[in-house]
Amino acid sequence: MPVPKSVVVQVNVKRLLVVLLIAVPLLALDMFLVLDHSREEFTALTGGYLQTLAENGARQLGYFVRERVVDLETVARNNQLRDAVREANQLSSGRDEQALAGELANLNKAWPSLQATPLLSRVLGGNASLFLREYMTLNPAFARLLVTGRTGRTLAASHKPALYYHGDQAWWINSFRQGQRGRIDITDAHHDPVGRADSIALSAPIPGSTAGEVIGVIRGFVDVERLVAGLGLDLQGQVLVVDRDARIIAASELGVVLNSEDGSLLSLDSILKDQSVGQSLIQEGKREAALVGFASIQLPTSQPEIDWVVIVARNWKVMSAPIEAINLRALASGFLAIFLVAVVAAYFNVHRPENLEPLEELQAEDDQSSTQSGGD
């Protein structure tokens, strides 16, 4: 009889099982590798996005600090303020330095307890102090301002400062520079007992009438909350400003992804010391993993200790949920396809004809029939 066009193929169950035992693990491994690669690609892509946000934030924060420096320098050049500083400097001109130093030390010691005294009224009630407060209403970026003369004593202030004498403070020495060619000083974040908040402080020299002359120093305080407020970098994550030791200087309240009881992020310590910009997947203690992008801030100061980094962090579990869902469905679909192939093969193997003649015998019979028909 003629060989049908559709031929039933016999499947050996043992061979099928051997093939499946070898193929399924290989296919599963391949699927896992593909899915892991997709996860890595997604991590790199998303981390690059967070890194870009951090770089933008670092630039904006650098601009913010530079603007505050420009503000201070502008105030330092105000004629009313400079006249007040010159007048105070003249009062102490020609005095015995040792006697003056003793007087300043005694006043500085008594300053915290001074309330309604002529000295306090002269400092806070003068025209220069009134000018500082009026300026702060126009520029609320500063929490408070103070002005010192060439001796380091407080001449004017928007609020009563913690100290009266500042001549032995590092920021004052750096900005005054012995009255010649002063420079900008930025003090790292610290607790301000007057403002009762964590702040950074910027200092600028008050120029005299001749080139390079410095007659005093003006200092402004900025709450650290303003360092990240208004940047709007990531509405679902967290924005932080840290130093190279991963100590948190300021942090947004957009959603806490990273935090630490001691105010530091130890797992980022080594990364931040080696790189100025980058991304990383980190785990803080028992908290869920977080993907972060970071970039260093270029500040208008040559002081090496002022080295801040902007970090944009997002919860990795939340970010990776879509890709993990797709990976899970792809993995399930792959195993389902393998299972269906195995079921179909087993089905046809079980339901194959009992007495299936070999294909060669069917072909021989067909040839013999054709020969006999031709002879007739």
TAMO-V648573 format. One record per helix or strand of 2 or more residues. SS is the DSSP state (H for helix, E for strand). FROM is the first residue (numbers start at 1). LEN is the number of residues. If there is no record, write none. Layout:
ss-><SS:SS>
from-><FROM:FROM>
len-><LEN:LEN>
This chain:
ss-><H:H:H:H:H:E:E:H:E:E:E:H:E:E:H:E:E:E:H:H>
from-><13:79:97:118:127:144:153:170:185:197:213:225:238:247:266:277:290:308:316:359>
len-><64:14:15:8:12:5:5:10:8:11:11:4:6:5:9:6:7:8:35:17>
